[in-house]
Amino acid sequence: SLSSPLWPAITLFAILYIFSQSCHIAYGSFLADITHRQSRGLVIGFIGTCTGLIGSIGPSLGGYLKFQFGPLSPFWAGLIFSLITSILLIKIKE
């Protein structure tokens, strides 16, 4: 009910969920636009495989970093990987 103190958080979660699903649809459309028709299935399958592998390895790697180097180390590792990825994306020509 609207008298619940959690309704703002639930509303925010719903809005963020809708936004994330819209981004997912746009991402699929973007992949379809930038790949050739002959290799589209291969590219989308490869990206899906990489996403799944990273999603399964990530929690283990984060736990290892936390217990070996402290609770902030997974976030520092994420920052470093994000910076490297950003630099590589900037260098890629369209």
Secondary structure, 3 states (H helix, E strand, C coil): CCCCCCHHHHHHHHHHHHHHHHHHHHHHHHHHHHCCHHHHHHHHHHHHHHHHHHHHHHHHHHHHHHHHHCCCHHHHHHHHHHHHHHHHHHHCCC
